[in-house]
């Protein structure tokens, strides 16, 4: 599982997929989320603007991402 560190309260799901290089564009993120290919905390999520916070786990294309706060 790959850990993505954020410095804000949350990151939007579509932005997380781009930031972690699981998709190459925002348009691609929009499509894979709308088609139900992304799971958040074990449930399919079709909301591209869903707020992902530290502790959440996102799965897409056989990869798992966990989110945590960056050490400040």
N, C-alpha and C positions, 0 to 999 in steps of 0.2 A: 504494500500500500504506500502510495506517495503522499507526503504531507505538503500542503500548500500553506504558506504563512501569509497572513494579511495584517495590515496595519490599521484597518478601519473596523467598525463594528460588524460589518457584514460585506459580502460580495454577491452580486447577482449571479444566478446560475449560468447565464449565457457568458458572462464575463469570466467566470471561473474556468469554463471549458476552454476559452481562448487563452487565458493566462497560463493554464497548465499545458498548452499546446496539444490538446486532444482534438481540437478543430482548428482550421486555419483562418476562418472568417466568421464574422457575426452572423452572416446569412446561413452558413453551414450550421452554426449553433442553433439558430432559430428552427431550422428544418429537423435536426435530430431530436430536439426537445419536443417539438410539435408532434412528431411521429411516435412519441412515447418510448424512445430508445434510452432515456436517462432515468436513473433511479436516485432518489434522495432518501437516505435513511431506510432503505429497503422497499420504498414505494415508488411506483412510476410517477414522474412529475412532468407535466406539460406546461408549466408556467416558467417562461424564460426569465422573468424578472424575480423569481423566487429568491428570497434573501437567504443566503447560506452563511451560517455563523460557525464559529469554532465549535468543534464537537460533532458537526454534521459529516456524513459520509456520502459521497457522490460516486455512482458507478456508471460507466459508459464504455462501450466497446471493449469489454474485458478488463478494464482498468478501474482501480479504486483510488479515490482521492479523499484524504481527510483534511480538515481545515483547522488551523490553530493560529493564535496570535503570534506575531513576530516579537522577539525579545526587543524591548525598547530601552 
